[in-house]
């Protein structure tokens, strides 16, 4: 995972990730504030990613809204494209 992150996301953060041990876990799924690994562990996600801090991963109401949005074939663009 570190090589993929280095090549495609942000190579300067790989040393930070390895220092704290991030990237060794294989994630199975995420729900609420928790990331669940394939070996059965739970990791509290305190990173504050897009919406996760306020709503958690895979909130049912957000997933339902996203499904409706997709079914209407609406274009989804992140707000940063419209903000200076």
C-alpha positions as CSV (number, residue, x, y, z in Angstrom):
1,X,0.0,0.0,0.0
2,X,2.8,2.4,0.8
3,X,4.2,2.1,-2.8
4,X,0.7,2.8,-4.3
5,X,0.3,5.8,-2.0
6,X,3.8,7.0,-2.9
7,X,3.2,6.7,-6.6
8,X,-0.4,8.0,-6.9
9,X,-1.3,10.1,-3.8
10,X,1.3,11.8,-1.8
11,X,4.9,10.5,-1.7
12,X,6.0,12.9,1.1
13,X,3.4,11.4,3.6
14,X,4.6,7.8,3.3
15,X,7.3,8.4,5.9
16,X,4.7,9.8,8.3
17,X,2.4,6.8,7.6
18,X,5.2,4.3,8.3
19,X,6.3,6.1,11.5
20,X,2.8,5.7,13.0
21,X,2.3,2.2,11.5
22,X,-0.4,3.2,9.1
23,X,-0.9,1.1,6.0
24,X,-0.2,-2.4,7.3
25,X,-3.8,-3.2,8.0
26,X,-6.1,-4.6,5.3
27,X,-9.4,-2.9,5.7
28,X,-12.6,-4.9,5.3
29,X,-15.1,-2.1,5.9
30,X,-15.8,1.1,7.8
31,X,-18.9,1.9,9.8
32,X,-19.5,5.0,12.0
33,X,-16.3,6.1,13.6
34,X,-14.7,2.7,13.2
35,X,-12.5,1.0,10.5
36,X,-12.7,-2.8,10.6
37,X,-9.7,-4.8,9.5
38,X,-9.8,-8.2,7.8
39,X,-8.3,-9.8,10.9
40,X,-11.2,-8.6,13.0
41,X,-9.7,-5.5,14.7
42,X,-11.4,-2.2,15.0
43,X,-9.5,1.1,14.6
44,X,-11.0,4.4,15.7
45,X,-10.9,6.8,12.8
46,X,-9.9,10.2,14.2
47,X,-8.5,11.6,11.0
48,X,-11.5,13.9,10.3
49,X,-11.8,13.0,6.6
50,X,-14.6,14.3,4.4
51,X,-17.7,14.0,6.5
52,X,-16.4,11.2,8.6
53,X,-15.7,13.5,11.6
54,X,-19.3,14.7,11.7
55,X,-21.3,11.7,10.3
56,X,-19.2,8.6,10.4
57,X,-18.4,6.2,7.6
58,X,-21.3,4.9,5.6
59,X,-24.1,6.7,7.4
60,X,-27.4,5.1,6.2
61,X,-29.1,8.5,5.5
62,X,-26.1,9.7,3.5
63,X,-25.9,6.5,1.5
64,X,-29.6,6.7,0.7
65,X,-29.2,10.3,-0.5
66,X,-26.2,9.3,-2.6
67,X,-28.2,6.5,-4.2
68,X,-31.0,8.8,-5.1
69,X,-28.5,11.3,-6.5
70,X,-26.9,8.5,-8.7
71,X,-30.3,7.2,-9.8
72,X,-31.2,10.7,-11.1
73,X,-27.9,10.6,-13.1
74,X,-26.8,13.9,-11.7
75,X,-23.2,15.0,-12.0
76,X,-21.2,14.9,-8.8
77,X,-18.4,17.4,-8.4
78,X,-16.6,18.2,-5.2
79,X,-17.2,21.7,-3.9
80,X,-13.6,22.7,-4.2
81,X,-14.1,23.0,-8.0
82,X,-16.5,25.8,-7.4
83,X,-14.7,27.6,-4.6
84,X,-11.7,29.8,-5.1
